[in-house]
Amino acid sequence: QGFLEPLEASAIVLVELSAKLVAERMPACREVMDIVARHFNEVTAYRWGRIIDFLKLHYVLTQRTDTAFWRDNVDPATVPDRLKDMLALWKYQSPWFFDELDRLEEVFPAASYQYVLYGMGFRT
């Protein structure tokens, strides 16, 4: 694990969730260890991806264009595909729990996205 700025607490949460996942899913036999390891890696990659989406959301909605930093962050080529899809969807409906139907332990639930979107003046 590591840290993603500016939300170092997100890494602490990931460490805790990872430890929980290992504790709950530790296989009783070696034969299925690779399956459990693959699942662990998929879940961890998913969670990192959602953190990146949430961090990028803070920058992609900016109206600032005064430096290359801000211009680069609104460039569609720098926006993850999943976040692009969600932003398109959120133009017509607010973020909500069922956007993540298959994942019940989100690091940033729908309400977190709502706070950022509406705080940045995004309109649904």
C-alpha positions as CSV (number, residue, x, y, z in Angstrom):
1,Q,0.0,0.0,0.0
2,G,1.0,3.6,-0.3
3,F,-0.3,7.1,0.1
4,L,-2.2,9.2,-2.4
5,E,-2.0,12.9,-1.8
6,P,-3.9,15.0,-0.7
7,L,-5.9,12.4,1.2
8,E,-3.4,10.4,3.2
9,A,-6.2,9.1,5.3
10,S,-7.4,7.2,2.3
11,A,-4.4,4.9,2.5
12,I,-5.0,4.3,6.2
13,V,-8.5,3.2,5.4
14,L,-7.2,0.9,2.6
15,V,-4.7,-0.7,5.0
16,E,-7.6,-1.4,7.4
17,L,-9.9,-2.7,4.7
18,S,-7.1,-4.9,3.3
19,A,-6.4,-6.4,6.7
20,K,-10.1,-7.1,7.2
21,L,-10.3,-8.7,3.8
22,V,-7.3,-10.9,4.5
23,A,-8.7,-11.9,7.9
24,E,-12.1,-12.7,6.5
25,R,-11.0,-14.5,3.3
26,M,-7.8,-16.3,4.4
27,P,-8.2,-19.8,2.8
28,A,-8.0,-22.9,4.9
29,C,-5.9,-24.6,2.2
30,R,-3.2,-23.7,-0.2
31,E,-5.1,-25.0,-3.2
32,V,-7.3,-21.9,-3.3
33,M,-4.7,-19.3,-2.2
34,D,-4.2,-18.1,-5.8
35,I,-7.9,-17.5,-6.2
36,V,-8.2,-15.6,-3.0
37,A,-5.0,-13.6,-3.9
38,R,-6.5,-12.7,-7.3
39,H,-9.7,-11.5,-5.6
40,F,-7.8,-9.5,-3.0
41,N,-5.8,-7.8,-5.8
42,E,-8.9,-7.0,-7.8
43,V,-10.6,-5.5,-4.8
44,T,-7.5,-3.5,-3.9
45,A,-7.1,-2.2,-7.5
46,Y,-10.8,-1.3,-7.6
47,R,-10.5,0.7,-4.4
48,W,-7.4,2.6,-5.5
49,G,-9.2,3.4,-8.8
50,R,-12.1,4.8,-6.9
51,I,-9.8,7.0,-4.7
52,I,-8.1,8.3,-7.9
53,D,-11.6,9.1,-9.4
54,F,-12.6,10.9,-6.2
55,L,-9.4,12.9,-6.1
56,K,-9.6,13.8,-9.8
57,L,-13.2,14.9,-9.3
58,H,-11.9,17.8,-7.2
59,Y,-9.7,19.0,-10.1
60,V,-11.7,18.2,-13.2
61,L,-14.6,20.5,-12.2
62,T,-12.5,23.6,-11.7
63,Q,-13.0,26.8,-13.7
64,R,-9.4,27.8,-13.3
65,T,-7.2,28.0,-16.4
66,D,-4.4,30.3,-15.1
67,T,-1.7,27.7,-15.1
68,A,-0.8,24.5,-16.9
69,F,-1.6,22.5,-13.8
70,W,-5.3,23.5,-14.0
71,R,-5.5,23.2,-17.8
72,D,-4.0,19.7,-17.6
73,N,-6.4,18.6,-15.0
74,V,-9.5,19.5,-17.0
75,D,-8.1,17.9,-20.2
76,P,-10.4,14.9,-21.0
77,A,-7.4,12.7,-21.7
78,T,-6.4,12.9,-18.0
79,V,-9.8,11.9,-16.7
80,P,-10.3,8.2,-15.9
81,D,-13.0,6.5,-18.1
82,R,-15.1,5.5,-15.2
83,L,-15.2,9.1,-13.9
84,K,-16.1,10.4,-17.4
85,D,-19.0,7.9,-17.4
86,M,-20.1,8.9,-13.9
87,L,-20.0,12.7,-14.8
88,A,-22.1,12.1,-17.9
89,L,-24.6,10.1,-15.8
90,W,-24.6,12.7,-13.0
91,K,-25.7,15.4,-15.4
92,Y,-29.1,13.7,-15.3
93,Q,-29.2,12.1,-11.9
94,S,-27.5,12.7,-8.6
95,P,-24.8,10.2,-7.4
96,W,-26.5,7.6,-5.2
97,F,-25.8,4.3,-3.5
98,F,-26.8,2.1,-6.4
99,D,-24.2,3.5,-8.7
100,E,-21.9,1.1,-6.8
101,L,-24.4,-1.8,-6.5
102,D,-21.7,-4.5,-6.5
103,R,-19.5,-2.8,-3.9
104,L,-20.9,-2.2,-0.4
105,E,-17.7,-0.9,1.3
106,E,-16.9,2.2,-0.8
107,V,-14.1,4.4,0.6
108,F,-16.1,7.4,-0.7
109,P,-19.8,6.7,-0.8
110,A,-22.2,8.6,-3.1
111,A,-22.7,11.4,-0.5
112,S,-19.0,12.2,-0.7
113,Y,-19.3,12.7,-4.5
114,Q,-22.4,14.8,-4.0
115,Y,-20.6,17.2,-1.6
116,V,-17.8,17.8,-4.1
117,L,-20.0,18.0,-7.2
118,Y,-22.5,20.5,-5.7
119,G,-19.8,22.4,-3.8
120,M,-18.0,23.0,-7.1
121,G,-21.2,24.2,-8.7
122,F,-22.0,21.1,-10.8
123,R,-25.6,21.0,-11.9
124,T,-27.7,17.9,-12.3
